[in-house]
Amino acid sequence: MVTIDIIKRHFLPSLYMLEVVIETSSEDMWNKTDNHAPLWQHVMHTLESIDYCFTDEQLVYLVEEYKQHIPYDFSETQLEAISQTKCKEYFQKVKDKSAQFFIKYKEELFNECYRLKNLTVLDVLLVQIRHIQYHTAYCSSIFSRNGLEDITWLGYGE
């Protein structure tokens, strides 16, 4: 099995589960603050991370279109909410950008240093998978604590 296929087999279901959070959240849940940050902020933070990490000289940073930077430490909780509609639009752009990233960074480049610190392309992909899964699980726990169905976990090949 080719490494890029294995990575995509984990990345794509992770991204899909995040999309389920966006698609299934009610407006009330979307803006609900749980401990320190609303659901929408977790989703946008995750999308912005993918967007940022997959940005290079040819793949542009898309978040600027949404005129709001989501702090990585969630220190600002009084931000103006980004609508689900805008988030869905951003999600699709990030998903498309991810596909471009996989096309551009073929397996032979996986061990090459990427523009972020001393990370390789493979490191960047694995970090993003973990990050997406972390925030999707957190959002799922918010659903659960509010009496809604958890986000269904997808393993590879499902």
C-alpha positions in Angstrom: 0.0 0.0 0.0 1.2 3.5 -0.9 1.7 5.8 2.1 -0.3 8.7 0.5 -3.3 6.3 0.2 -3.0 5.4 3.9 -2.8 9.0 4.9 -5.8 10.0 2.8 -7.7 7.0 4.2 -7.4 8.6 7.6 -7.5 12.3 6.6 -10.7 12.2 4.5 -12.9 10.5 7.2 -11.6 13.0 9.8 -12.5 15.9 7.5 -15.9 14.3 6.8 -16.6 14.0 10.6 -15.9 17.7 11.0 -18.3 18.5 8.1 -21.0 16.5 10.0 -20.5 18.8 13.0 -21.1 21.8 10.7 -24.1 20.2 8.9 -25.9 18.8 11.9 -25.5 21.6 14.4 -28.6 23.6 15.1 -28.2 27.4 15.2 -28.5 27.3 19.0 -25.8 24.7 19.3 -23.6 26.5 16.8 -23.4 29.6 19.1 -23.5 27.7 22.4 -20.5 28.3 24.6 -19.2 25.3 26.4 -16.7 26.2 29.1 -14.8 28.8 27.1 -15.5 28.8 23.4 -18.6 28.3 21.2 -18.9 25.4 18.9 -18.4 27.5 15.8 -15.0 28.7 17.1 -13.8 25.1 17.5 -14.8 24.4 13.9 -13.3 27.6 12.5 -10.1 27.1 14.5 -9.8 23.6 13.0 -10.4 24.7 9.5 -8.0 27.7 9.8 -5.3 25.3 11.0 -5.7 23.1 7.9 -5.8 26.2 5.8 -2.7 27.6 7.3 -0.7 24.4 7.3 -1.6 23.7 3.7 -0.6 27.2 2.6 2.5 27.6 0.5 3.7 29.8 -2.4 0.9 28.5 -4.6 -1.8 27.5 -2.2 -3.1 30.8 -0.7 -4.3 31.4 2.9 -8.1 31.5 2.6 -9.1 32.7 6.0 -8.5 36.3 5.1 -11.8 36.2 3.1 -13.6 35.7 6.4 -12.0 38.8 8.0 -11.5 37.1 11.4 -8.6 35.3 12.8 -9.5 32.7 15.4 -6.9 32.8 18.2 -5.2 29.4 18.6 -5.5 29.6 22.4 -9.2 30.6 22.4 -8.2 33.6 24.5 -10.8 35.8 22.8 -14.3 34.4 23.3 -16.3 37.5 22.5 -15.7 37.3 18.8 -18.5 37.9 16.4 -19.9 34.5 15.4 -19.3 33.2 11.9 -22.5 31.8 10.5 -22.8 28.1 9.5 -23.4 29.2 5.9 -20.0 31.0 5.9 -18.4 28.1 7.7 -19.8 25.6 5.1 -18.3 27.8 2.3 -15.0 28.0 4.1 -15.1 24.2 4.7 -15.6 23.5 1.0 -12.6 25.8 0.1 -10.4 24.1 2.7 -11.5 20.6 1.5 -10.6 21.6 -2.1 -7.3 23.0 -0.9 -6.6 19.7 0.9 -7.2 17.9 -2.4 -4.7 20.2 -4.1 -2.2 19.6 -1.3 -2.4 15.9 -1.8 -1.9 16.3 -5.6 1.0 18.6 -5.2 2.9 16.8 -2.4 3.3 13.4 -3.8 4.6 10.6 -1.7 8.2 11.1 -2.8 8.0 14.6 -1.1 6.7 13.3 2.3 10.1 13.3 4.0 11.0 16.8 2.7 11.0 19.6 5.1 7.9 21.7 4.9 7.7 25.5 5.6 6.6 25.0 9.2 9.5 24.6 11.6 11.4 21.4 11.0 8.4 19.4 10.1 8.1 17.2 7.0 5.1 17.1 4.8 4.1 13.8 6.4 4.4 15.4 9.9 2.1 18.2 8.8 -0.5 15.7 7.5 -0.4 13.6 10.7 -0.7 16.7 12.9 -3.7 17.8 11.0 -5.4 14.4 11.3 -4.9 14.5 15.0 -6.1 18.1 15.3 -9.3 17.5 13.3 -10.1 14.4 15.4 -9.4 16.2 18.6 -11.8 19.1 17.9 -14.4 16.9 16.3 -14.5 14.7 19.4 -14.7 17.9 21.6 -17.7 19.1 19.5 -19.2 15.7 19.7 -19.0 15.9 23.5 -20.8 19.2 23.4 -23.6 17.6 21.4 -23.7 14.7 23.9 -23.8 16.9 27.0 -26.8 18.8 25.4 -28.8 15.6 24.7 -27.9 15.3 21.1 -26.5 12.3 19.2 -22.7 12.1 19.1 -20.9 12.5 15.9 -20.4 9.0 14.4 -16.8 7.9 14.4 -15.6 6.8 10.9 -12.6 4.6 10.6 -10.8 4.2 7.4 -12.7 2.5 4.6 -16.1 3.3 6.1 
